[in-house]
Amino acid sequence: MSTFDRDAIQAFRFVRCGFDADSGVAELAYAFDDGPELVETITVPGAPFALDGPRAAAVEQALRLLHLVAGVSYYKAAVPPQIRIDGYAIDAATAGLLEQIYLNGLGEFAYRNGLDLHGRIRFPAQAQEPPRAAPALGLAPHALVAIGGGKDSLVSIEALRAAGVEQVVTWIGGSQLIRTCAERTGLPTLNIGRALAPALFDINRQGAYNGHIPVTAVNSAILVLAALLAGADQVVFSNERSASYGSLIPGTGEVNHQWSKGWAFERAFGEHVERTVAADLHYYSLLRPLSELAVARQFARNDHYDAHFSSCNRNFHILGEKPAQRWCGLCPKCHFVFLALAPFMPKTRLVRIFGRNLLDDVSQAPGFDALLEYQDHKPFECVGEGRESRAAMAVLAARADWRADALVARFAREIQPQLDPGELALEPLFDIDGEHRVPAPVWERVRANFAA
């Protein structure tokens, strides 16, 4: 590839997209200015796919939506001032959705790179009229459930199983850890392939901007396409309500690492899919009305996955070293999951899962302080709210088997006296409330399970 000069680039182009029903391979092509194509491929098992008129039209709509959303991985390399879409046009509503996804989903990326993307991201709305409302396709009543190898998706899978919802456990990429968890469920599985354009790694080495992208938005668009091909009427994620709250940065405001796991994205994306792709394709998060601690309590009721799951993101890095065990024990995800599970399971079980007691290691104090929002802001990670961490720590400080551990004792001694006791109660965090998109018949069956 020619030399990449991010500051000289003027335009990011959505060049073309296509889907081969015989092979199940989607190609998504992008370019900077008039440079070479960057081609990503998505491979959906099950080909060949027979696509009739309405289904074929829906697949084309879903493919374009995926093309546009997945472009964020490439656009961020230079954040040029112009965006061009070759080959098809989008309407104002679609442009508005994409601008919302790119601006908010790249919030952490912009903050870390010292960029201001407000007013810079403009998708060209050239379609004269909005598309006609998408028809219902008569999709079958079953769900593609995204699994990430952590506790949340496993809680969703077991809740749907108990509710009698037919499901296919679905993941993207080649993680052996996720595969092992998926197979542990004993349910049908679907492993979708995703290959980023190889040239992206070349331009990263040449000084491209790099950083966090809204990967859940990309995965959501991939699963919408897969659901159409599989004839499934539901795409299910496992994002709880605390995903909607970001890190409060002095002088900057709120920056949400997990914006595409939040309610604003879920609502906007789900409504767009029903309006423009298929009226009977429902995208939702089953755990949206729950707090992280409520999810942890649900997970702790079942030890079936103790030796298989991990929420440690170092397992899933594309490049770099992975932990020798399933938990590195040093990152914000390890810290939070350990703290969130501690009130709900025997100490011996939790220490066995992690291989050590993270709360009896004084060197880990800064990491737990960030979770507590004590002398630091909430980490840029998919972790619960500060009030959840403070409530969990207060529970442990009152328990004989935890109170002598170094960080619990420090919390009781130095931090808890500064807090309002009324804000440390655990019970209010178990309330099931807030907006959600779970279809009423499904919610009716799973709510009782969550409330128990």
N, C-alpha and C positions, 0 to 999 in steps of 0.2 A: 504493500500500500504506500502511496505517496506520503510525504511528510505531513503530519497533522499539526496545524497551527490554529488552536481554538479561537484566538482573538481575531483572526482574519476571516473566519467563517461568517457568512451573512444569512444563510438559510438552511433550515432542516427540512428535508423532503420525505413525505410518505410516498414511496415510489410506486409500489404495487403490492397486492396480496392475492393469494390464490389457494384453493383447496382441491386436492386430488382425492376424490371419493374412493378410487380403487386402492390407493395406498394408505389413506388416512393421514397424509402429510399436508400441513398448512405451511406455506411460505410467506414470510412477512419481510418486505424489502424496504430499506431506508437509505438515505444518502445525505451528505452535507454538500451544499452547493451543487456542482456538477461532478462531484467525485464518485468513486466507485461505490457500488451497492454494498450495504451491510445486510446480510440475509440471515434471519432467524428462522428456525423450523420448529414446529409443534407436531408431534406424532401421537395420534389417538388410536389405540388398539381397537381391533374389531372390524377392520376393513375387509372386503369392500362394503361401502355403505350405499344402500339404495335410497336415493333422495327424490321424492316426488315434487310437484310444482310448489305448493306452499312450504313444504319442509326445505326444499332447495333455496327458496327465497329467504327463509329465516336463517339458514346456515350462512348465506351471503351477508346478511345483516350482522350476524354474530361475528363473522370473520372480519368485517370492516371495523366493528367495535374493538375486537382484539388487536387488530393492526394499529388502531389509534391509541389504545391504552398502553400496549406493550412498547410503543415508541418512546416512552419516558426513559427507558434504559439507555437509549441512544441520544436523545435530545439533550440530556443532562451533560453530555461530554463537552458541549460548547455553549449551550443556552443561547443560540444565535437570535437576532432580533426578528427574523421572519420564519414563519411556518408555512409550508406549501403542501397541498394534497394533490397528487397526480392521479388521474384515472377515475375519480369519483368525487361527488360533492356532498357536503354535510349541511344541515340546517342550523339555525341559530341555537336551538335547544341543545343539540349535540355538541356544538362548539362551546356552549356555556358549561356543560357537564365536564368536558375535557379540560377546560381552563381551570375549573374547580379542582379536578383531580391532580393536574400538574402543579398548580400553585401550592395547594395544601399538602399534597403528597411529597413535594420536594422541599417542604418547610425546613426540616432538619438539615438537608443537603445545602440549602441556601444559607442557613445560619452558620454552618461550619465552614463554608467557603467564602463567607463575607459578601454574599450576593443579595441584591434586592430584586426579586422576580415580579413584584407587583407592577401591573401594567405592561409587562414585557411579554407575557405568554398570550398570544392572540391566535386562535384557530380561525381560518377563513370560512365564514358561513356563506356559501355560494348557492345553495339550493334555494330556489325561489319560493317553494312551498314546503311545509313540513310533510314528512311521509304520512301516508294513510295509516291509521291505527293497525297494529299487527293483529292478525287473526289468531284464534285459538287453534292449536294443531292436533288436539286430541291426544296429548302426551300421557303416558302411563303414570299411575300414581306411585312413583317411587323416587328415591332421593340419591343424588350423588353427594356424598358427605366428604368434605375435605379433611384429610388427616395430616397432622404435622409432626406426629411423634410425641407430643406433649400431653399434659393432663386434660386440657380443655376439649380437644376433639374426641378423646376417649369418653369423657362424660356425655357428650352429645350422642355418640354412637350407642352407648348403653341406654340412654334415655329413649332414643328412637326404637331400639330393640324392645325395651319394656313396653313401649306404646304400640308395638306391632307394625311399625312403618318399614316397608321394604326398602333396603338401602344397599348401595355399592360404595365401599370404602375407597376413596380416590386420592391419589397424590401425584405430584409432578416432580420429575427428576429421579436421580438414581440413588437416593439415600438408602443404605442398607438398614439403618435404624428405623426409618419410617416403614420400610417393607416388613420388618420383623414385627412391629406393632400392628400393622394392618393385618398380617397373617394371624396374629394372636387373637384377633376379633372372631375368627372363624367365619367371616362374612365374605361375599363376593368382593373382589378387588379390581381396581382399574388403575394402572400405572401409566401416566401420560408422559411422553418424552418432551423435553424442551432443550434445544441447543441454541445458545446465544451466538450471534455472528462472531466468528473467530477474530475478525478484524477489530472488534471492540476491545479485546485484550491488547492488541497492538497500539491502538490510539491511547489507551490508558497509560501505556509505558511512555508515550510521547507527550505526556503532560495534559491529557484531557481532565476536565473536572471529574471528580469522582465522589461518591457518597451514597447515602441511603436513598432508595426509591420506594414508592408505594407498592411493594411486591404483592400485597393482598389484592390490590386492584387488578394487577396483571393476572394473578391466579384465578380471580373471580371471572374474568373474561374468558380465560382458557376453559374453565369448568362450564360456563354457559354454552360454549361451542360443543363441548363433549356431551353435555346433557341433551342437546338437540340430536346429536348423532346416535345417542343411546336411547332416545325416546323417553327420557325421564322428565318429570314435571317439577322437580325441586333441585336446587343447588344450595347446599347447607354448609355454612361456616360456623365457627364456634367462638365468636368474639363477644365478650361480656361488656357490661355498661361502662366499666372504668376505662375501656379503650378510647372513649370519647374525650378523655381529659388528658391534656398534655403537660409538658414541663413549663413552669413559669420562670422565665429568664429575666432577671432585672435589666431594665433598659431595652428589652426586646419584646416582651409579652409572652404569650403562649406559643410554644412550638411542640407539636404532637408527633412524636416518632411513629406512632401507630395510627395516623389519621385514617388510612384506608381500612382499618379495622373498626372505626368508629361509626356512630349512628348516622352522621351526616352523609358519609359515603354510602353506607348500606341503603339508606332511603333513596338517595338520588340515583344510584346505579340500578337498584331493584325496580324502581318505577320506570326507568328508561328501558330496561329489558322488556318489561311487560307491554310498554307502549310501542316499541319499535322492532322487537325481535319475535316474541310469541306471547300472546295474552295469557296463556296458561303455564308459563315457565316462571316459577316463583323462586326468587333469590332471597335468602334470609340467614340470619344468625340465630341459632336455637337458644343461645345463652344470653342474648342481649339484655333481658330484664334482670340478670343476676350480677352480683358483685364478684370480684375475684375470690374473696373468701368463701362465698356461697358455693362457687365452683369447686374450690379446694375441699370443702366439706363433703360435697358429692363424691369427688374422686376417692377420698379416704375411706369410703364405705366399701370399697372393692379392692382387694389386693391382687387381682388377676394380672395387672400390668406392672407391678412393682419392679420386676427385674428386666423390664423391656422399654419403658418410656423414658424420655428425657426432654426437658425444655431448654437445655443448654444450647444456645445458638452456635457455639463453637463447633458443634457436630455438623453444622450445615453450611459452613463457609465454603465458597467455591474454591478459593485458594487458601493456602496457609495450613498450619498444623491443627489437627483435631485432637481433642482430649483423649488420653489413653483409656480412660473410663468414660462412662456416659455423661458424667458431670464433672466439669472442670473445677467447680467449687469456688471460683474466683470472680465470676461475672455477675452482673445484676440479675440475670434470670435465675441463676443458681441460688443467689441470696434470697430473692423474693419467693421462689417456689418452696425453699426450705422453711422460710418464716411462715408462709401461708398455710402449709400443711401441718406445721408443728402443733397448733391447738387441737387438731382433729385426729391425730393418730398417735399410738404409743411411741415414745422416744426411741425405743430400740428398733422399731420398724423404720422410722425416718432415717436414723443413722445408718441402718443397713442399706437403704436405698442410695444414699449419697456417699457412703463409704467413710464418713467422718462427721463430726458435730461442728457445723459452721459457726454456731453461736458461742462456742467455747474457744474461739481463736481471736485474740485481741487485735491481730493484724488486719482482720476483716472489718474493723470498726468503720472506716470511711465508706465502704460499700453499703453497709446497713444504715449509716447516717443519711445517705442520699435517699434510700427508700423511705425513711422516716421524715424526709424533708427537713432535716436538722442540720443547719450550717451548710446546706447544699440543696440543689434542686433535684427533683425526680429524675432518675437516669433516662437517657435516650434509649429506652428499651421497652419491650412489651411487658410491663409490670403494673401492679395495681396502684391505686391512689395512696398518697401518704397516710391518709386517715385509716386505711385498711392495715397498713404496716404498723402504725402506732397502736391500733386496737389489738392486733395479734401479739405484739410485744408485751402489752399490758397484761394480757391473759397469761403469758408465760411467766411474767414477773410474780404472779400470784400463785404459781404452781411449784410445789416442793421439788419436783424432779428437774425443773428448768432454772429456778431462780438463782442458783449458785454459778451458772455458766457465765463466763466473763462478760459477754455483751449484754446478756439479760440483766446481770447485776449492775452493769454500768448504766443501762437504761433506767433502772429503778432508782439509782442513786443520783444521776446527773440530769436526765432528760424528763422523766415522768413528772417531777415536781413543777416543771414549767408548763405542763399541759392541763387543760380543762378536763377534769375527771368525767364530766358528762359527755365528752366527745370520744371517750375510749371504750364505750360499750360495744360489744360484739353483735348483740341481737338485732339492732337496726340494720346492720349490713346484710342480714339474711332476708330482708324484705324483697319481695318479687314485684318490681314496679318499673315504670318507664315504658316508652314506646318500643314496639317491635313489629316485625313483618312475618312472624310465624303464622302460617295458615290456621284459621280457627279450629278445624278438626284436630290438627296435630297438637296445637297448644293446649286444647282441652285435656288431651291424654297425658302430656308431659308435665303440665303445671303441678298436678297433685304429687308427682314423683319428686319434683324440686322442692315442694313445700314441706314434705315429710321430714 
